[in-house]
Amino acid sequence: MTISEIQRAFNIAFPYLSVELPEGVGDKNCSVHSCKVTGEMTVTKVEAMFDKALGCESKILRQTGTVWVATERTKEWTLTRQNERGKEFSATLHTSSGQQNKTNV
């Protein structure tokens, strides 16, 4: 699998999360067949697993509206919890934005 394929598969499984890799890593082929990611894994565990498999430091980001934020303070949360929180924040921001627009019309 290439790094792009890994990132795409991760984002399909967790649409409000993203795997960030350092610039210049490129789209090399990686052997990550032993990397099975589940929603019950913590950010810390997944980042460590990706770091070892990819040979570089990875970071998992969470979407909040239109912004991707670091999960530094919530690294012990599971991916499922992170993804749900991203969905909640994005829905709240979208709803607030929609209500504001309706008020201004």
PyMOL commands that set and color helices and strands:
alter all, ss='L'
color gray80, all
select helices_A, chain A and resi 3-13+43-54+72-74+79-104
alter helices_A, ss='H'
color red, helices_A
select strands_A, chain A and resi 17-20+59-64+67-70
alter strands_A, ss='S'
color yellow, strands_A
deselect
rebuild
show_as cartoon
